[in-house]
Amino acid sequence: MKKPSDRPSDSDHSLGMDRDISRRDFLNGVAMVAGSLALPDTALAAGKPADSPSAPVPSPDETYPYPPMRTGIRGLAPGSFTAAHHLRDTRKVDLGGAEHTGETYDLVVVGGGLSGLAAAHFFHKGVGRGARVLILDNNDDVGGHARRNEFHYGGHTLVVNGGTYDIESPDRYNQWAKEVLDDIGVDLPRYVKANETNERLYDSMGLRLGYFFDRETWGADRLAIQPRDSGEWPTTFAGDSQPLFGEDFLRAMPLPEQAKADLKRLQSAAQPDPLAGMSQSEKLLRLARMSFEDYLLQVLRLDKQAYWFYRGYGRTVFGTGADVMPALFAWAMGAPGFQGLKLEPLPRGLLADLPGGMHGRQRPGHGDVHFPDGNATLVRLLLRKLIPDAVPGTTQEDVGMARVDYSRLDHAANSTRIRLDSTVLNARHDGDPSSATEVIVSYSPSASATGKLYDVRARYCIMANWNMMIPYVVPELPKAQKDALAYNIKAPLAYTTVFLKNWKAFEKLGVRAVRSSTMYHDRLWLPEPVDLGELRHSATPRDPIALSLTRYPNFPGHARKEQYRMGRAELLGTSFQSFERNIREQLARILGPGGFDPRNDILGIMVNRWCHGFSYTYSSLYDPMDWVFTETPERSCVSARQPFGRISVANSDAAASPHTDAAFLTAHWAVEQALEKLAYPFVSHNTKGAEYEANRA
């Protein structure tokens, strides 16, 4: 696919490229205030004692916008990775000039995502609220990938997830993930019941899934709409005997007759066995060793133009498409074309429950739960638990409209402090790792032009950042562990949020979501119509709404990890202007026939750029087979997460799984290791606070 250009086009005015909706210039000024966020609210600036009272960091206002409301490029935002990339490229950090802040903590957590926040929570549960915890994060917002996008227009508060989408199969959550949800006041049954009526909104309006055939691929733009709503992908059957690819649907597609015939053949229950003569185990092994693309094109002889429907299969799960996804995984996820194999179902949870196995929305179980802002709701509830003054309210419902007070995150009086815009560049033991009693953690203001370093000390340190960065930050790690940490290459992606004045075009076209696998963004969709307390969904097409789009930069013909590296480079090299032009052009082409006007209907754009997105999960095409099915000691994630002196690892990478429950699980593992080193067993709900404080003193 041709890389988008920043060159102005004749249609820029009609697209609205000259409209001032994105605060483009603000991002260039982040460095002016980043330094104040990266220092404690103590007087590093005036020689005051480290825990003396001082003015808090500036409150978000017009000159320093509320982080969830910042538009332009978000996620891995400009400036947030500058210091880290310099360390990656030079492998050097000058520790001699580091200034010690005078702070010593019981625990320092590197990374303020769900795993880092959960680690702080588990630590306090283990030793009491008297413990002192500091969380350092390189971003200007808390939550890691579980980020919230927020916009206000015409009396409406619009929110949507800027990253982590939902709680997948909560009935299959591990013990510690369930405990976190209970501790922070999450009541999923109550939330689901409150939204029973809302979830039928789009169905009641007859809105369905559409497929957009772009003119670059098919010669003309054309939108084909499913005759009924049968989910995100064209599967074999959708709950009844009526095939998805009916005659009317096929007639709306610009496909040759052979491709249409092959689509009907693919969904038929009366398929011959394409692997006849093989045993059950031989078939499974064959599927494990071939891609879904090869299975469709070479084994089933599917027409290449019919393959267009399935080329992106697996992107929402692995970040890459059918060309590098095992056919075995496609079968387990319910893809069509496997009926003739007559395979017995895999044991329940074999690929889904194991950290690092096949994952996705098809995990055994049911009841995926999506909050209006995705799992940013969990971030806000964890913040309220750790720093009550920062998040007003007391219930799951009132957290939706709560405005986080970012100025309270790093107060000296907090038992847990969160310091944003702070990139950790080094963590080292104060002496031999086997006998040292402290870890020295050095960080730099993320967008700092001076490269100034500050040191804090900790009795224990948990690395809740990305595995691939840890070898640079902890250079004293054994080589074998560094290699294991570097094995994880994360999948890049972009979640784009476009705030619209209304969604009347969707109503007129009869769609709630559109797939367009060969366009810049491969999917766009209306948000799930759910409420959280006073935070209300867009109830009518006349109301403003937050539209979501996704881009997974793929490069078919290359191996999976190589596609990830190439995709990361593409995202980093794409300007916001280029993103914006592609967004406006694509929406105009798809929604224009419904009356959509990109110049007047777009209120704001947030591009959540996740250059390091999904954690690496094991694949039978590229990794040892036993890593896919069993938690062997040889698995790279197992070797990578071993404690080293007073340093542990807690992140979804440590379980080779991008799921939220994996982030919570590894946080518990790391805290168990910390408390064992600190001579305190982990006991939920214990009351050791006073004893711990006495020992600490």
Buried (B, 14 or more C-beta within 10 A) or exposed (E): EEEBEEEEEEBBEEBBBEBEBBBBEBBEEBBEBBBBBBBBBBBBEEEEEBBEEBEBBEEBEEEBBBBBBBBBBBBBBBBBBBBBEBBEEEEEBEEEEBEBBBBBBBBBBBBBBBBBBBBBBBBBBBBBEBBBBBBBBBBBBBBBBBBBBBBBBEEBBBBBBBBBBBBBBBEBBBEBBBBBBEBBBBBBEEBBEBBEEBBEBBEEBEBBBBBBBBEEEBEEBBBBBBBBBBEEBBBBBBEEEEBBBEEEBBEBBBBEEEBBBBBBBBBBEEBEEBBEEBEEEEBBBBBBBBBBBBBBBEBBEBBEBBBBBBBBBBBBBBBBBBBBBBBBBBBBBEBBBBBBBEBEEBEEBBBBBBBBBBBBBBBBBEEEBBBBBBBBBBBBBBBBBBBEEBBBBEBBBBBBBBEBBBBBBBBBEBBBBBBBBBBBBBBBBEEEBEEBEBBBBBBBBBBBEEBBBBBBBBBBBBBBBBBBBBBBBBBBBEEEBBBBBBBBBBBBBBBBBBBBBBBBBBBBBBBBBBBBBBBBBBBBBBBBBBBBBEBBBBEEBEBBBBBBBBBBBBBEEBBBBEBBBBBBEBBBEBEBBBBBBBBBBBBBBBBBEBEBBBBEBBBBBBBBBBBBBBBBBBBBBBBBEEBBBEBEEEBBBBBBBBBBBBBBBBBBBBBBBBBBBBBBBBBBBBBBBBBEBBEBEBEEEBEBBEBBBEEBE
